[in-house]
Amino acid sequence: MLQDEEFLWDIAEATTLDPFVEELKTCLANRSKEPTRRDLDQFTFHDGLVFRNNLLYVPTGSCRTRVLQTYHDDLLATHFGVA
């Protein structure tokens, strides 16, 4: 699913509206003046996408819901639990 370029475009678009990403960009822009986060070195930006330690950040909302539904609701992802 994450190889789907259209879906990656949707994630990149959602990233532009994400409050966490806006805060992150502000922290990066003000890094030399006032370090506000210790984990800034863990984040990279590439083609409108945000990565933390080389893992794709998926903003909250429909994109994250789609990822969760795809990987959690799949028959191969089921597990036997105790009710």
C-alpha positions as CSV (number, residue, x, y, z in Angstrom):
1,M,0.0,0.0,0.0
2,L,2.7,2.5,0.9
3,Q,4.3,1.9,-2.6
4,D,1.1,3.5,-4.0
5,E,2.3,6.9,-5.3
6,E,-1.2,8.4,-5.2
7,F,-1.5,7.5,-1.5
8,L,2.0,9.0,-0.8
9,W,0.8,12.1,-2.5
10,D,-2.2,12.1,-0.2
11,I,0.1,11.8,2.8
12,A,2.3,14.6,1.6
13,E,-0.8,16.8,1.1
14,A,-2.1,16.0,4.6
15,T,1.4,16.7,6.0
16,T,1.1,20.4,4.9
17,L,-2.0,20.8,7.2
18,D,-0.6,18.8,10.2
19,P,-0.1,20.9,13.4
20,F,2.8,18.6,14.5
21,V,4.7,19.1,11.3
22,E,4.1,22.9,11.5
23,E,5.6,22.8,15.0
24,L,8.5,20.7,13.8
25,K,9.2,23.1,11.0
26,T,9.2,26.0,13.4
27,C,11.6,24.2,15.8
28,L,13.9,23.5,12.9
29,A,13.8,27.1,11.7
30,N,14.6,28.4,15.2
31,R,17.1,25.7,16.0
32,S,20.1,27.9,16.3
33,K,18.3,30.5,18.4
34,E,16.6,28.3,20.9
35,P,16.6,24.5,20.8
36,T,13.1,23.4,21.8
37,R,13.3,19.7,20.9
38,R,16.1,17.2,21.5
39,D,15.0,14.9,18.8
40,L,15.2,17.2,15.8
41,D,18.1,15.3,14.3
42,Q,15.8,12.3,13.9
43,F,13.6,14.0,11.4
44,T,14.1,14.5,7.6
45,F,11.9,15.9,4.9
46,H,11.8,14.5,1.4
47,D,9.4,15.2,-1.4
48,G,6.8,16.7,1.0
49,L,7.0,13.7,3.3
50,V,8.3,13.6,6.9
51,F,10.5,10.8,8.2
52,R,11.6,10.0,11.7
53,N,14.5,7.6,11.9
54,N,13.7,6.7,8.2
55,L,10.1,5.8,9.1
56,L,7.3,7.6,7.3
57,Y,5.3,9.9,9.5
58,V,1.6,9.6,8.6
59,P,-0.5,12.6,9.9
60,T,-3.6,11.9,11.9
61,G,-6.8,11.8,9.9
62,S,-7.9,9.8,6.9
63,C,-4.4,8.8,5.8
64,R,-3.6,7.3,9.2
65,T,-7.0,5.6,9.4
66,R,-6.3,4.0,5.9
67,V,-3.0,2.7,7.0
68,L,-4.5,1.2,10.2
69,Q,-7.4,-0.3,8.4
70,T,-5.2,-1.8,5.7
71,Y,-2.8,-3.5,8.1
72,H,-5.1,-4.2,11.1
73,D,-8.2,-5.3,9.3
74,D,-6.5,-7.7,6.9
75,L,-7.3,-11.3,7.4
76,L,-3.6,-12.2,7.4
77,A,-3.0,-9.7,10.3
78,T,-5.6,-11.3,12.6
79,H,-4.6,-12.7,15.9
80,F,-6.3,-14.8,18.4
81,G,-7.0,-12.8,21.6
82,V,-8.7,-13.5,24.8
83,A,-12.0,-11.7,25.2
